[in-house]
Amino acid sequence: MKRYIPLSIITFLASWLNQSCNSNPNDLPEFVTFSEIINSQIALDSFYTQGIASVDLNNDLYPELYMTNSWEGFENHFYNNRKATHTKDTVSFKLSDKSFSNGCAFADLNNDGFLDLCLANANDKCNTVLFGSKNQRYSEHFIDTNATNWSYSIAIADVDNDGTLEAYISNFHSQNNMFYRINGNQFIEIDSTEITTDTSSTLFSTWSDLNNDGLQDLIVCNDSANYIFRNEGNQVFTRINNDFSIDKKMTYGCAVADYNNDGLMDVFITNWAGKNCLFKNNGNFKFEKLNIRPFNFDYHNSEGSCWGDYDNDGYTDLFITNDGVNILYKNLEGKAFEKQLFPTISDTNRNSNGMVWTDYNLDGGLDIIIANGGNQRNQIFKSSRNRNNWVKIKLEGTISNRSAIGSRVIVYSSGLIQHQEIQAQSGGGCGSQKPYLLHFGLAQNTVIDSIQIKWPLSPMVTKTNLNCNNIYTFTE
């Protein structure tokens, strides 16, 4: 019989902030601005950077940064975050081979308390995992010994809710995608399932609970039709035919979030040489392709996308990277989107791939990090604070998987209700990852009425009367 461990909570007070819940909001500007940090170590590196992972590796809450390079002869980049200062580390994740890396994702694969790094590699290179241990020491293993891979992304979740993680690898060049269960430090391939029989060229995949049944469903983005697979449990999947799979586009990726705060996860698709698409989740795997400005008018070569509430108004916004001008769309209370213009973000042509929203300096405002190709420098944009409040939630599983992937967090605040999932991948550039530390904007609300946590393997828990502008850690 499983024994449920009482919920513990650690409150991290952001005492260095200029704003508290009781301070005068008029001391801050009404609107958010972004400033490019051109002297950051991140901005001094270039090559052909593809994917980005932004996660906290040393439990100080400041997110580190890993960036992949997919050109021959170039190392991937890793940056420690020393309280908002990035320093390059060329030792911790040293690979035995320059692996033409595309997608990257961190997760505690063996539930030992340390995050591990998975790399999806192309150019006939083996996919790689680096298992973590104390003092940021990582040991390199090969996920497979197939030297004919052309992999673009890796998606990680506890697919069968047994407390251990599975991994799904997306392959291009009409190769079958690969599905693995993880047992300790071993990847054991599962090939007799619906999600590995298709031979479309896949660029990105992600897991999300699309019908709120507690099981992680699979979204697969291809160079032709895209697919959704309903998780039936016990590693059985059913391909769903709906509006999502009608378009015949070259889809580089998708980003999943509840953009209209209705409790259902919606899907944004980025297409190359075409119009991007927002699919509203109407429940029961019915997805409505929205014919709204600006998505149905903008025609781009898009690769990456990521949701994040940059202005803390309680509605998640959308950033898109292009081979051209990048775009930030402000979410207007879940009813429409408005294109935002910021210098060097929306008025400069670049070959941009992955991107993430991440609060690298823990000031309560989401910052932007962009991976650029074509030997162009990577970019970091620091956001200013506005008058709105926020709260951050970190989860740690004990019965569920240690990374708490698949958990759902619901924040209630003065009529504002927001749902977020713990996911191991975001949609940026063939496989990126934003922090496990969830960020919720609260608008002008100063009190969180309650927070509900739906763990994969434990009863839902509720906490009440929490303060804004704080970081809370919940342990299962």
N, C-alpha and C positions, 0 to 999 in steps of 0.2 A: 504494500500500500504506500502511495506517495504521501509524504508529510509536507504540508504547506508551511513555508517559512513566513512569519509575520513581515509585513512591509516595513522597511526602514527608510528613513529619509535623511538626507544630508543637505543642508541649505548652504549654498555658496553665495555670500553677500558681495555684490559688486561695489565695494566701498569706494573705489577710485572714480566712480562715475560722477559726472557733474550734476546729474539729475537723479533725484529720488522720487518716490511716489508722492511725497508731500511738498516737493519744491514747486516753484511757479513755472508752469509750462511755457509761459511767454518769454522765459529766459532763452529759449531755443527757437531756431527758425521754424517756419511752418513747413517748408519744403526741403527734401533731401537733395544734396548735391554729391557729386563724385569727383575726386581728385586722383589723377594717375600718379602712382609712386614710382617715378622713373629711376630712382637710385636704389630701389630694393634689389636684393640679390636675385629675386625671381626675374626681374626685368633685364638683368644682364645676360641671361641665357636665351638661346634661340634654338637652332637646328630645325627639326620637324616634329614639334611636340604635338601629341595626339590626345591622350586622355589625362585626367586629373583626379586624384583622390585626396580629399581633405579630411583627415581624422586625427583625433587626439591619441597619441601613442604612449605618452608618459603620464597620463592621468592628472595633468595640471589644468585641463580644460581648454588650453590653447591648442588649436588644431595644427598639426604638422601637414606637410604637403609633399605628395609624390606625383611626378609628371613623366609620362612615357614618351619615348622617341621611336618613330617607326622608319627612320632612314638608316641605311647601312653605315656602320662605323660610329654611331653616336650612343653614348650612355644615357640611361634614364636619369632624371634629376630627383634628388630628395633634399628637402629643406626642413631643418628643425625650426621650431617656433619658440624662441626665447622671450616670452612675454611681449609678443607683437613684433619681434625682430627676427627675420628669417636668416638663417645661416646654412650654407650649403654643406652637406655631409656626403662625401664620396665613398665612405667605408661601409656604413651600416647595411646597405642593400646591394653590395657589390655582387654582380652576376658573373658566372663563369664564361658567359658568351654575350655579346651584344645581340639582343634577341628580337629586334624588330617589333617592339611592343606596341600594342594598340590599347586595348582596354585594361583597366586595373581596378582592383577592389580589395579592401581590407575587411576581414571578419575573423572572429575567434573560431577557427575551424575545428579545433580539438577541445574546446571548452576548458582550456588551461589558464585562462585569465590574461592571455597575451594575444594581441591582434596579429594575424598572419596576412601576408600579401599574396594575392593571385594575379598573374599576368597572362593575358591572352596575346600570343605572339603569331606573327605571320612569316612569310618567306621561308617555309619549310623548317621552322624552328619549333622545338617542343614547348608546350605551355609550361609555365613555371609557378611554383609556390615557394615562398620563403616563410618558414615557420618562426614565429617570434619567441623570445624568452627574456630573461632579465637583462637589464642594461642595454636594451635595443640591439640584442644580438640575434641574428637571423641565419637560419640554415637553409640552404637551397635544395629543393627537390624538384623532380619533373613530375607534372601531373600525368603525363603519358609519355610513351617512348615513340610516338608516331612522328617521324621527321618530315611528314608531308602536310603538316597543318597550314592552314591559312586562316587563323582565328582573329576575330575582331573584338569580342567582348566576352565577359564572364559574369553570370548572374547567380547570386548566392541566396538561398533561403532554406528554411526547414519545411520542406515540401510535404512531408507526411506527419508532421507534428509529433516526432518521437524525441525531440530535444537535441538532435544532431542535425547538422547542415548538409544540404546537397548543393551541387554546382552544375550549371548549364552553360556550355561554351558554344558561342555562335561562330560558325565557319562560313567562309566565302568560297567562291569558285565551285559552286554546286556540290560541296562536300556535305555529308550529314553532320548535323549538330551533335554534340556529345553531352551526355547526362551522367553525373557521378554521385554516388553517395560517399560520404567521408567518414572513415573509421580510423580515429586517431590521426596518424600522419599518412594514411593511405587513401587514395582515390580509387574507388571501385566502380568501373563503368557499368551502366545499366542501359542496354541497347534494345530491349524488347518493349518499347513504349511508343505511343503515338507521337511524342515530341522529338523523336530521333529518326523517324522514317522519311521525313521530307528532305529533299535535296536542293531546295532553293538556296540562293546565295544570301546568307544572313549577315547583317552588319551589327545588329544590336538586339538584345533580349532583356526583359526585366520581369520580375515577379511582383504581383500585387493581388490583394484580396478584392476582386472586382465585384463580387456579389455578397460580401459581408457574411460569409458562412464559416469564417475562421480558417479557410484553406487558401494557400497562395496559388493564384492562377498565373498563367504564363502568356506574355505578349512577345511575339517574334516579329521583328522588322526585317524585311527582305528587299531585294532589288526589284521585286515585282509586287505580288500581293502580300499583304501582311496578315498575320493570323493571331487569334486568341484561342488558348486552350484552357478549358475549364478543368480544374483540379477536382477529381471525384474521390480523392483519398486513396491511400495505399499505393501511391505512385501510378495511378491510372488517370488518363487524361482524355478529354473529348474535344476535338476541334469544333469551334462554334462558327457557324456561317451567319454573318450579320453585315451591317453597313461598313464596319471597320475593314473588311477584306475586299471591298469592291475596287478601290483605286489600284491601278497598275503603275506605281511610281517606284523610284529608287529611294527608299526610305533609309536614312542614316541612323535614326534613333527616335525615341519617344520619351516623354517625361510625364510622370503620373502624379496627380495631386487632386484634391477636392477644391476646385477653383471657385465653386459657388456655395460652399459651406452647406451642402445638403446631405452629407454623410456618405456619399458615393464617390469613389475614385474615378476621375476623368482622365482622358489620355490626349496628349498633344503629340502630333507626328511631325517630324522635320523631314522634308523631301529635297532631293537634289534636282535642280532644273525643273522646279514646279512650285505650286502653292502648298504651303503648310496647312495642316488641318487640326482643328480642335474637335474632339469627339466627346459629347456630353453623355455621361453614364445615366441612363434612365432606369436602371435596375434590371435584374434578370438577364444580364448580358445583352441588353438592348442599348446600342450606342448610336446617338444622333450626330451626324456630321453637321456642324453649325455653319450656316452660310451668313457669316457676320463679318463686318469690317473689324480690323484691317486684314484678317487672315485670308479672306477670299479675294483680296486685291493685291497682296504682296507676292511677288514672284521672285524667288531667290535660289541660290545654291546653298542650302542650309545643311548643317551637320549637327550642331549641338543645341541643347535646350535645357533649361533648369528652372524650376519653380522656387520662388522665395519672396517673402513679404518684405520688400526693401524699405517701404515707408511705414511699416508697423501699423497699418490701418485695419488689420484683421482679415484681409483678403490677399491671397498669394498672387504674386506678379510673375511675369514670364520674361526670361532673357533668351535670345536666340543668336547663335553664332553662324556666320555665313562666310563663304568665299566672296567677300565684298564688305558691305557695311553691316555691322552688328546692330541688333534691335532690342530695345527694352520696351515691353508692353506693360502699362499700368492696368491692374484689374480694378474696374469700377464697380465694386460691390457685387461681383459675380454676374453682372448683367451685360457688360461690354468691356472692351479693352481700348486703351488709348496709347498711341506711340509716344514715347518720351525722347526728347533730344538732349543729349549731353555731349559736351566737347570731348573729342578723341574716342568716345564710345560709339556714337551714332553718326559721325561725319568723316570717318577715316576708313579707307579700304584696306582690309587685311585678309590673309588666308587663315581664318580662325577655325579651330576644331573644337576641342572640349572646353567647357567652362563650368564653374561652380559658384553658387552663393555660399559664402562662409564668413563668419564674424571672426576674422583672424586676430583682432585686438580686443575682443570681448567687451566692446563698448555698447552693445545692444543694437547696433546697426549692421545689416548684412553687406559685406564687401564682395567685389567681383574679382575672380581670377580667370584669365583667359589663356588657353594654349594656342599658340600660333605656329603655323607651318611655313614652308618656303623660306627658311632661314631668317624669319622675322622674330623679333624679340617677343617673349611672353609678357603678359601685362597683369598688373594688379591695380585695382581701383578702390580707394578707401572712401567709404560713405560718411557723410556727416549725419549727425543725429537731428531728428525733428522732435516735435512736441508729443509724439505718441509713445506709449509704454509698451512693454514686452515681457515675456517670460521664456525661459529655456528649460527643457526637460531632458534629462539623461536617464536611460534605463539600463539596468544590469540584470540579466536573467540568472536564475540558479537552477530551477527545474526546466524552464524553457532554455533554448540556446543562450549562451553567455552574452552574445551581442544583442539579444532581444529582438532579432530580426523577425518581422511579422507581427509585432505588437502594434496596437492601435492606441493613440493618445487623443482624448477628447477634452478640450478646454472650454469651460463655460465662464463667460464674463459679461454681465449686464446685457443679456440677450444675444450676445455674440457667441456662436458655437462653431468651433473649428475641429476638424479631424485630420490627424496626420498618422502615417505609418512609419515604422522603422524599416527602412529599405537599405540594401547594400549597394544600390547603384542608382545614379541619376542619368539623365538622357544625354549628357554632353559628349559629343565627339566619339562615337563608337565605344562608349563605355567609360563613364566617369563616376564619381562618388562624392556627394556632399556629406557633411558631418553627421554622425549618429546623434549628436546633440541637437534636438529639435528646437526650432525657433518659432515662437508664436507672437505676432503683433497683437496688441490689445486696444488700439486706438487710444482714446483718452481715458479708458477705464483704469482705475487704480487698484481694484480688488479682483482677484480670480475667485469666482463663486465656488467652483469645484474643478477638479481634474479627475477624469476617469482613465484608468489604464486597463486595457484588455490584453492580458498576456496570452500567448499561444497555449500554455499548459496550466494556467492557474486561474482561479476565479477573479473576476473583475474587482478592482479596488478603487476607492474614491477618497480623495483628500479635499478638504474645504478650507476656505478663508486663507488663501495663500496671497502673498504680496507680489506686486508687480516688480519688474526690473531686478529679478533674482534668477539664479540658476538652481534648480532642484534636481537632486539625484535620487531615484527610487530603485531599490533593490527588491527583487521578487521574493 
